[in-house]
């Protein structure tokens, strides 16, 4: 019999919270797998971080994070800062849920219960950017601010479509993006004019699968992809290359795998999106923390 702690963002995924949470807890108890459940609801930013950080892991056998990528980021950040290696189960209840989809995590109650009862775990890398962490992506430039400029009401009402509509409405101004990047990685320094860049732990960004084709959460490396400045025609060709899974070979893409890097922007102030939330200003130093977190997986 096991003990678990739920850390729940009540503003994420109302359907999951209302229709699945009671079923999940009830079945775990009735089936004799869990005999003690504590539930913590977040009320404001960083509540999930401090709960995960300050909770004594000796009191539980596993944690369950219920929310989107932002909630997951807080929970993982708290666990890494306090050096916890207790298994973490994810119940995706956000708008896009890139990390959960990368892991092919179940969404139905019985499948989630089966995953918990099997108790299969993996060790996942975590990215560190200055004094913040990310489990999925840190990005800057074109479209990177959409996740924290779209209102919570629109996210709840339209789901991922809210991001795409916002991007289309602002496409003209986004195409004016011109970042003069300086990137230090793998003992070399690159200077690139770019639309955007993304440092990822997985191959999913913004709901797009395979965008960062070689990313792996267990390889001890982070993957950097830079979309270079180019003509509209070349940009359209780049999207076509993505549809055929060969965009990483494009001359308009710079793709680097590394355990650490430094990124600066020489011509403007850039704020990085970190797992869907507003993060640090450039310049930033980024490193991979190998096998920093333990995750329950199917």
SEVEX-321354 format. One record per atom (N, C-alpha, C): residue in one letter; x, y, z. Coordinates in steps of 0.05 Angstrom, whole numbers, padded with zeros to 5 digits, always signed. Example, Ala and Ser with C-alpha at 12.3 -4.5 7.8 and 13.67 -1.06 7.14 Angstrom:
2
A+00264-00114+00156/A+00246-00090+00156/A+00264-00066+00156/S+00257-00045+00142/S+00273-00021+00143/S+00258+00001+00157/
***
This chain:
298
X+00017-00024+00000/X+00000+00000+00000/X+00018+00025+00000/X+00010+00044-00016/X+00027+00068-00020/X+00012+00093-00012/X+00028+00114-00007/X+00018+00140+00000/X+00026+00159-00023/X+00007+00177-00030/X+00013+00196-00052/X+00003+00224-00045/X+00016+00243-00058/X+00008+00271-00056/X+00000+00282-00083/X-00024+00293-00086/X-00033+00306-00110/X-00027+00336-00107/X-00013+00348-00127/X-00009+00376-00129/X-00025+00386-00153/X-00046+00401-00149/X-00066+00406-00170/X-00069+00436-00175/X-00068+00443-00200/X-00075+00470-00209/X-00104+00470-00217/X-00122+00481-00200/X-00151+00479-00205/X-00160+00496-00229/X-00143+00514-00239/X-00151+00530-00263/X-00145+00516-00289/X-00132+00493-00288/X-00126+00477-00312/X-00146+00455-00315/X-00154+00451-00340/X-00170+00427-00347/X-00192+00420-00328/X-00213+00436-00328/X-00235+00432-00310/X-00248+00404-00313/X-00249+00395-00338/X-00262+00369-00343/X-00247+00346-00329/X-00220+00348-00331/X-00204+00327-00317/X-00208+00328-00287/X-00207+00352-00276/X-00210+00355-00248/X-00237+00345-00238/X-00258+00352-00252/X-00285+00346-00243/X-00293+00317-00249/X-00285+00307-00272/X-00296+00281-00281/X-00277+00258-00275/X-00252+00263-00271/X-00233+00241-00269/X-00218+00239-00242/X-00215+00261-00229/X-00199+00260-00205/X-00211+00243-00183/X-00237+00246-00178/X-00250+00230-00157/X-00249+00201-00165/X-00254+00195-00191/X-00253+00167-00200/X-00225+00155-00195/X-00204+00171-00202/X-00177+00161-00199/X-00171+00155-00170/X-00176+00174-00152/X-00170+00170-00124/X-00186+00146-00113/X-00212+00146-00119/X-00229+00124-00109/X-00220+00097-00118/X-00213+00094-00143/X-00204+00068-00153/X-00177+00059-00142/X-00159+00078-00138/X-00133+00072-00127/X-00136+00061-00099/X-00155+00073-00084/X-00159+00064-00056/X-00175+00038-00055/X-00196+00036-00071/X-00213+00012-00071/X-00198-00013-00081/X-00179-00008-00100/X-00163-00031-00110/X-00140-00038-00092/X-00137-00024-00070/X-00117-00031-00050/X-00089-00023-00057/X-00085-00005-00076/X-00058+00003-00084/X-00049+00027-00067/X-00068+00044-00059/X-00061+00068-00043/X-00079+00068-00018/X-00067+00074+00004/X-00083+00075+00029/X-00082+00103+00042/X-00067+00122+00029/X-00066+00149+00040/X-00063+00168+00017/X-00081+00188+00015/X-00080+00209-00006/X-00082+00236+00007/X-00063+00254+00000/X-00065+00282+00007/X-00068+00298-00018/X-00084+00319-00017/X-00089+00336-00040/X-00083+00365-00034/X-00067+00377-00051/X-00059+00405-00048/X-00068+00420-00073/X-00084+00441-00070/X-00093+00458-00092/X-00077+00484-00092/X-00066+00491-00115/X-00051+00516-00118/X-00071+00539-00120/X-00062+00562-00110/X-00079+00586-00111/X-00065+00608-00127/X-00039+00608-00128/X-00024+00629-00141/X+00003+00618-00152/X+00016+00634-00167/X+00042+00626-00179/X+00061+00618-00157/X+00076+00597-00162/X+00097+00586-00145/X+00086+00569-00122/X+00060+00567-00119/X+00049+00549-00098/X+00059+00520-00102/X+00057+00511-00127/X+00066+00483-00133/X+00095+00480-00129/X+00111+00500-00135/X+00140+00499-00130/X+00146+00495-00101/X+00135+00511-00084/X+00141+00510-00055/X+00130+00484-00042/X+00107+00475-00052/X+00096+00450-00041/X+00114+00427-00048/X+00123+00426-00072/X+00141+00404-00080/X+00168+00406-00066/X+00178+00431-00063/X+00204+00435-00050/X+00204+00429-00020/X+00182+00437-00006/X+00182+00436+00023/X+00171+00410+00034/X+00157+00395+00018/X+00146+00369+00027/X+00168+00349+00032/X+00166+00335+00054/X+00186+00314+00060/X+00178+00289+00043/X+00196+00281+00025/X+00190+00258+00008/X+00187+00232+00023/X+00197+00231+00047/X+00194+00207+00063/X+00165+00201+00071/X+00148+00222+00069/X+00120+00219+00076/X+00104+00206+00054/X+00115+00204+00030/X+00099+00194+00007/X+00116+00174-00009/X+00102+00158-00025/X+00115+00140-00044/X+00117+00152-00072/X+00098+00171-00078/X+00099+00185-00104/X+00082+00210-00103/X+00089+00229-00121/X+00073+00253-00125/X+00058+00251-00151/X+00035+00265-00152/X+00020+00267-00177/X+00016+00297-00183/X+00026+00306-00205/X+00022+00334-00214/X-00001+00335-00233/X-00021+00353-00227/X-00045+00356-00244/X-00046+00385-00254/X-00042+00388-00280/X-00041+00415-00291/X-00028+00415-00318/X-00020+00438-00328/X-00007+00441-00354/X+00023+00441-00351/X+00036+00449-00372/X+00066+00450-00372/X+00076+00469-00351/X+00062+00491-00346/X+00071+00511-00326/X+00071+00499-00298/X+00049+00485-00291/X+00047+00472-00265/X+00069+00451-00262/X+00072+00435-00283/X+00093+00414-00283/X+00121+00427-00279/X+00125+00449-00292/X+00151+00463-00288/X+00156+00470-00259/X+00135+00481-00246/X+00138+00489-00218/X+00144+00464-00200/X+00129+00443-00204/X+00133+00419-00188/X+00161+00408-00192/X+00170+00405-00216/X+00196+00395-00222/X+00218+00413-00211/X+00214+00439-00214/X+00234+00458-00203/X+00237+00455-00173/X+00214+00452-00159/X+00215+00448-00130/X+00229+00422-00123/X+00224+00401-00139/X+00237+00375-00133/X+00267+00376-00138/X+00275+00389-00160/X+00303+00390-00167/X+00318+00407-00146/X+00306+00430-00139/X+00319+00447-00119/X+00323+00434-00092/X+00305+00415-00085/X+00307+00401-00059/X+00318+00372-00062/X+00329+00366-00086/X+00343+00341-00092/X+00325+00317-00086/X+00299+00319-00094/X+00281+00297-00091/X+00282+00278-00115/X+00281+00252-00109/X+00280+00232-00131/X+00256+00213-00128/X+00237+00222-00112/X+00212+00207-00110/X+00198+00207-00137/X+00186+00184-00145/X+00172+00184-00172/X+00150+00204-00174/X+00148+00216-00198/X+00128+00236-00204/X+00110+00226-00226/X+00084+00226-00221/X+00064+00219-00241/X+00051+00245-00252/X+00047+00246-00278/X+00036+00270-00290/X+00007+00264-00300/X-00011+00282-00293/X-00038+00282-00305/X-00040+00308-00320/X-00039+00307-00346/X-00039+00331-00363/X-00067+00343-00363/X-00068+00369-00356/X-00094+00383-00355/X-00091+00411-00366/X-00070+00416-00382/X-00066+00443-00393/X-00076+00446-00421/X-00066+00467-00435/X-00075+00473-00462/X-00062+00456-00483/X-00036+00453-00481/X-00020+00439-00501/X-00009+00413-00491/X+00003+00413-00467/X+00014+00389-00454/X+00035+00375-00471/X+00055+00390-00480/X+00076+00379-00497/X+00091+00356-00484/X+00099+00360-00459/X+00115+00340-00446/X+00100+00314-00442/X+00075+00316-00433/X+00059+00292-00428/X+00054+00277-00455/X+00050+00292-00476/X+00045+00280-00502/X+00071+00267-00513/X+00094+00279-00507/X+00119+00267-00515/X+00122+00239-00502/X+00114+00237-00477/X+00117+00212-00462/X+00094+00192-00468/X+00074+00201-00485/X+00051+00185-00491/X+00036+00176-00465/X+00033+00195-00447/X+00020+00189-00422/X-00010+00185-00426/X-00022+00167-00412/X-00051+00162-00415/X-00067+00185-00403/X-00092+00187-00414/X-00110+00208-00404/X-00135+00196-00391/X-00141+00170-00397/X-00164+00157-00385/X-00157+00146-00358/X-00177+00146-00340/X-00173+00138-00312/X-00161+00110-00310/X-00173+00091-00323/X-00164+00063-00320/X-00135+00060-00330/X-00128+00074-00351/X-00101+00073-00362/X-00081+00086-00343/X-00089+00108-00331/X-00072+00122-00311/X-00067+00104-00287/X-00088+00090-00278/X-00086+00072-00255/X-00067+00049-00262/X-00070+00038-00286/X-00053+00016-00295/X-00023+00025-00295/X-00018+00050-00304/X+00009+00060-00305/X+00020+00063-00276/X+00003+00073-00258/X+00012+00077-00230/X+00018+00049-00217/X+00000+00030-00222/X+00004+00004-00209/X+00028-00011-00220/X+00034-00007-00246/X+00058-00019-00257/X+00083-00006-00246/X+00081+00019-00240/X+00103+00034-00226/X+00129+00033-00241/X+00128+00034-00268/X+00152+00036-00284/X+00163+00064-00284/X+00188+00068-00279/X+00200+00095-00278/X+00223+00098-00297/X+00228+00123-00305/X+00252+00131-00320/X+00264+00155-00307/X+00289+00160-00312/X+00303+00184-00303/X+00304+00204-00326/X+00295+00228-00321/X+00294+00248-00342/X+00314+00271-00336/X+00326+00281-00357/X+00342+00305-00355/X+00324+00329-00351/X+00336+00350-00340/X+00322+00376-00336/X+00341+00398-00345/X+00331+00418-00359/X+00347+00440-00367/X+00348+00462-00345/X+00370+00474-00342/X+00373+00497-00323/X+00382+00521-00338/X+00367+00543-00335/X+00372+00568-00349/X+00375+00590-00329/X+00400+00599-00325/X+00407+00617-00302/X+00398+00603-00277/X+00378+00614-00262/X+00369+00601-00238/X+00341+00588-00240/X+00332+00584-00265/X+00306+00572-00270/X+00311+00545-00283/X+00289+00528-00283/X+00291+00502-00295/X+00269+00500-00317/X+00274+00482-00336/X+00253+00475-00355/X+00255+00445-00361/X+00231+00434-00364/X+00229+00405-00370/X+00225+00400-00399/X+00214+00420-00414/X+00208+00416-00442/X+00222+00435-00460/X+00218+00462-00457/X+00229+00481-00477/X+00234+00508-00465/X+00255+00521-00474/X+00259+00550-00470/X+00263+00562-00498/X+00249+00583-00504/X+00249+00594-00531/X+00248+00624-00531/X+00258+00636-00553/X+00257+00665-00556/X+00254+00672-00585/X+00243+00696-00589/X+00240+00706-00616/X+00212+00702-00627/X+00209+00697-00652/X+00184+00695-00667/X+00165+00675-00653/X+00141+00684-00647/X+00120+00668-00635/X+00125+00659-00606/X+00148+00664-00595/X+00155+00652-00569/X+00140+00664-00546/X+00128+00688-00550/X+00113+00701-00528/X+00084+00694-00528/X+00075+00678-00548/X+00046+00673-00550/X+00035+00660-00526/X+00049+00641-00515/X+00039+00625-00493/X+00033+00641-00468/X+00048+00664-00464/X+00042+00680-00440/X+00028+00706-00447/X+00020+00711-00473/X+00004+00734-00480/X-00025+00727-00485/X-00030+00702-00491/X-00058+00693-00494/X-00071+00691-00467/X-00095+00702-00464/X-00108+00703-00438/X-00117+00675-00429/X-00119+00672-00402/X-00129+00646-00391/X-00157+00640-00401/X-00173+00660-00405/X-00201+00656-00414/X-00201+00644-00442/X-00183+00655-00460/X-00182+00645-00487/X-00170+00617-00488/X-00151+00611-00471/X-00140+00584-00469/X-00161+00564-00461/X-00177+00572-00441/X-00198+00554-00431/X-00220+00550-00452/X-00226+00572-00467/X-00248+00571-00486/X-00241+00557-00512/X-00216+00563-00522/X-00209+00554-00549/X-00187+00533-00549/X-00174+00528-00526/X-00153+00508-00525/X-00129+00516-00542/X-00115+00497-00554/X-00092+00503-00571/X-00098+00522-00594/X-00123+00523-00603/X-00130+00540-00625/X-00125+00570-00618/X-00126+00577-00592/X-00121+00604-00584/X-00093+00613-00591/X-00074+00595-00589/X-00046+00601-00596/X-00043+00606-00626/X-00055+00588-00642/X-00052+00590-00671/X-00066+00615-00682/X-00089+00622-00672/X-00103+00646-00681/X-00087+00670-00674/X-00076+00671-00649/X-00060+00694-00641/X-00035+00697-00659/X-00023+00674-00666/X+00000+00675-00683/X-00007+00686-00711/X-00029+00677-00722/X-00037+00686-00748/X-00044+00716-00748/X-00057+00725-00727/X-00065+00753-00726/X-00041+00771-00724/X-00019+00761-00713/X+00005+00777-00709/X+00028+00769-00728/X+00020+00754-00749/X+00041+00744-00767/X+00058+00766-00780/X+00045+00788-00789/X+00060+00809-00802/X+00082+00820-00785/X+00075+00826-00760/X+00095+00837-00742/X+00116+00816-00734/X+00107+00790-00731/X+00126+00769-00724/X+00148+00766-00746/X+00140+00770-00771/X+00159+00766-00793/X+00181+00788-00793/X+00177+00809-00778/X+00197+00830-00776/X+00219+00823-00755/X+00215+00801-00741/X+00234+00793-00721/X+00262+00790-00733/X+00282+00802-00720/X+00310+00799-00729/X+00328+00799-00705/X+00336+00775-00696/X+00353+00772-00672/X+00382+00768-00681/X+00400+00785-00671/X+00428+00781-00676/X+00439+00764-00653/X+00440+00738-00657/X+00447+00720-00635/X+00477+00714-00635/X+00487+00712-00611/X+00514+00701-00606/X+00511+00676-00589/X+00520+00653-00600/X+00516+00627-00586/X+00543+00614-00581/X+00548+00608-00556/X+00572+00594-00549/X+00565+00566-00540/X+00575+00547-00555/X+00569+00518-00550/X+00589+00501-00563/X+00595+00478-00550/X+00614+00459-00561/X+00640+00472-00570/X+00650+00490-00554/X+00676+00503-00558/X+00677+00519-00584/X+00654+00530-00592/X+00654+00548-00615/X+00634+00570-00610/X+00638+00592-00624/X+00620+00615-00622/X+00607+00621-00649/X+00581+00622-00650/X+00566+00628-00674/X+00553+00655-00673/X+00552+00669-00695/X+00537+00693-00698/X+00516+00689-00720/X+00491+00692-00712/X+00469+00685-00730/X+00447+00707-00729/X+00436+00714-00753/X+00412+00730-00754/X+00389+00711-00755/X+00370+00714-00736/X+00350+00693-00733/X+00322+00704-00728/X+00302+00687-00736/X+00275+00693-00729/X+00269+00684-00700/X+00279+00660-00693/X+00273+00649-00667/X+00293+00627-00661/X+00293+00619-00635/X+00309+00596-00626/X+00294+00581-00605/X+00299+00555-00602/X+00287+00539-00582/X+00307+00519-00571/X+00310+00518-00544/X+00327+00498-00531/X+00307+00478-00519/X+00309+00452-00526/X+00289+00433-00518/X+00301+00408-00505/X+00283+00396-00489/X+00289+00370-00477/X+00275+00348-00492/X+00253+00355-00505/X+00236+00336-00521/X+00234+00345-00550/X+00221+00329-00566/X+00218+00336-00594/X+00191+00350-00600/X+00176+00358-00579/X+00151+00371-00583/X+00152+00400-00573/X+00144+00418-00590/X+00143+00447-00582/X+00117+00459-00593/X+00101+00472-00576/X+00077+00485-00585/X+00057+00467-00598/X+00057+00442-00590/X+00038+00423-00602/X+00047+00410-00627/X+00071+00417-00637/X+00082+00406-00662/X+00100+00383-00655/X+00095+00359-00666/X+00111+00335-00660/X+00134+00334-00679/X+00157+00325-00670/X+00180+00321-00686/X+00194+00346-00695/X+00187+00369-00682/X+00199+00394-00689/X+00229+00394-00684/X+00237+00381-00662/X+00265+00379-00654/X+00272+00349-00656/X+00279+00339-00679/X+00278+00310-00685/X+00295+00292-00668/X+00318+00302-00657/X+00336+00284-00644/X+00336+00287-00613/X+00317+00303-00603/X+00315+00308-00574/X+00307+00283-00559/X+00320+00279-00536/X+00315+00255-00519/X+00319+00264-00490/X+00300+00258-00473/X+00301+00268-00446/X+00321+00252-00429/X+00333+00231-00440/X+00351+00214-00425/X+00380+00215-00436/X+00386+00233-00455/X+00412+00231-00468/X+00433+00249-00456/X+00426+00264-00435/X+00446+00282-00423/X+00452+00307-00439/X+00436+00312-00459/X+00441+00336-00476/X+00415+00352-00480/X+00419+00377-00487/X+00397+00394-00495/X+00400+00399-00525/X+00378+00404-00539/X+00378+00408-00568/X+00371+00437-00574/X+00388+00451-00588/X+00383+00479-00596/X+00377+00479-00626/X+00354+00491-00633/X+00347+00496-00661/X+00343+00525-00665/X+00357+00537-00684/X+00354+00565-00692/X+00343+00567-00720/X+00321+00582-00723/X+00310+00588-00749/X+00323+00614-00759/X+00340+00612-00779/X+00354+00636-00789/X+00336+00655-00804/X+00344+00680-00805/X+00330+00699-00822/X+00332+00690-00852/X+00309+00692-00865/X+00308+00684-00894/X+00284+00698-00906/X+00281+00694-00932/X+00258+00706-00946/X+00232+00691-00940/X+00210+00703-00946/X+00184+00690-00941/X+00182+00664-00957/X+00192+00665-00981/X+00192+00641-00998/X+00208+00619-00985/X+00231+00626-00975/X+00248+00605-00962/X+00235+00595-00936/X+00221+00613-00922/X+00207+00605-00898/X+00184+00585-00904/X+00170+00590-00925/X+00149+00572-00934/X+00161+00545-00941/X+00184+00545-00955/X+00198+00520-00962/X+00206+00505-00937/X+00214+00520-00916/X+00222+00508-00891/X+00199+00493-00878/X+00175+00506-00878/X+00152+00492-00868/X+00145+00467-00884/X+00149+00468-00909/X+00145+00445-00926/X+00165+00423-00919/X+00190+00430-00914/X+00210+00411-00906/X+00202+00398-00879/X+00190+00414-00861/X+00181+00402-00836/X+00159+00381-00840/X+00141+00386-00859/X+00120+00367-00864/X+00130+00340-00874/X+00155+00341-00886/X+00167+00316-00896/X+00189+00306-00877/X+00192+00319-00854/X+00210+00310-00833/X+00240+00314-00841/X+00246+00334-00857/X+00274+00339-00864/X+00282+00368-00860/X+00268+00382-00843/X+00274+00410-00838/X+00301+00414-00825/X+00310+00394-00809/X+00336+00398-00795/X+00360+00399-00815/X+00355+00390-00840/X+00376+00392-00860/X+00376+00418-00876/X+00356+00435-00870/X+00353+00460-00885/X+00376+00479-00879/X+00385+00494-00900/X+00406+00514-00895/X+00397+00537-00877/X+00371+00538-00872/X+00360+00560-00855/X+00356+00551-00826/X+00366+00527-00820/X+00365+00516-00793/X+00393+00512-00782/X+00398+00521-00758/X+00422+00513-00743/X+00414+00495-00721/X+00425+00471-00721/X+00417+00450-00701/X+00442+00441-00685/X+00440+00444-00659/X+00463+00437-00642/X+00454+00420-00618/X+00468+00399-00612/X+00464+00384-00588/X+00488+00389-00569/X+00482+00396-00544/X+00503+00403-00526/X+00493+00400-00497/X+00512+00397-00478/X+00505+00396-00450/X+00504+00423-00437/X+00515+00444-00450/X+00514+00471-00439/X+00518+00491-00462/X+00509+00515-00458/X+00511+00536-00478/X+00506+00563-00466/X+00514+00584-00480/X+00507+00611-00472/X+00496+00625-00496/X+00473+00639-00493/X+00460+00653-00515/X+00457+00683-00508/X+00466+00700-00526/X+00463+00729-00522/X+00449+00740-00547/X+00436+00763-00544/X+00425+00777-00567/X+00438+00805-00567/X+00450+00812-00590/X+00467+00836-00591/X+00452+00861-00599/X+00427+00858-00608/X+00413+00881-00619/X+00387+00889-00605/X+00378+00873-00586/X+00353+00879-00573/X+00349+00863-00547/X+00330+00872-00531/X+00324+00857-00507/X+00305+00834-00514/X+00311+00810-00505/X+00295+00786-00511/X+00288+00772-00485/X+00262+00767-00481/X+00253+00751-00458/X+00247+00723-00468/X+00257+00704-00453/X+00253+00676-00461/X+00227+00664-00449/X+00213+00649-00465/X+00191+00633-00455/X+00203+00607-00443/X+00195+00601-00418/X+00205+00577-00405/X+00181+00559-00398/X+00178+00537-00412/X+00155+00519-00408/X+00129+00534-00408/X+00125+00553-00426/X+00100+00567-00429/X+00096+00591-00411/X+00116+00598-00395/X+00114+00621-00377/X+00137+00641-00383/X+00132+00666-00377/X+00153+00686-00382/X+00177+00681-00364/X+00201+00681-00376/X+00225+00674-00361/X+00246+00696-00361/X+00271+00688-00365/X+00294+00705-00363/X+00298+00722-00388/X+00313+00744-00384/X+00323+00761-00406/X+00350+00750-00415/X+00355+00752-00442/X+00382+00746-00451/X+00401+00767-00441/X+00427+00759-00437/X+00439+00733-00442/X+00433+00713-00420/X+00434+00687-00428/X+00429+00666-00409/X+00450+00644-00412/X+00456+00631-00391/X+00473+00607-00391/X+00455+00583-00386/X+00456+00563-00403/X+00438+00540-00402/X+00454+00514-00399/X+00445+00497-00381/X+00459+00471-00378/X+00439+00449-00374/X+00448+00425-00381/X+00432+00401-00377/X+00439+00389-00350/X+00419+00383-00333/X+00423+00368-00309/X+00414+00339-00314/X+00433+00322-00317/X+00427+00294-00325/X+00412+00279-00304/X+00391+00264-00313/X+00375+00246-00295/X+00367+00260-00269/X+00356+00284-00272/X+00350+00300-00248/X+00323+00293-00235/X+00306+00279-00250/X+00279+00275-00240/X+00270+00246-00247/X+00253+00234-00230/X+00243+00207-00235/X+00214+00209-00243/X+00206+00197-00265/X+00179+00199-00276/X+00166+00171-00279/X+00140+00170-00272/X+00125+00146-00279/X+00117+00147-00308/X+00120+00125-00322/X+00113+00123-00350/X+00098+00098-00356/X+00084+00097-00379/X+00069+00072-00386/X+00088+00048-00390/
***
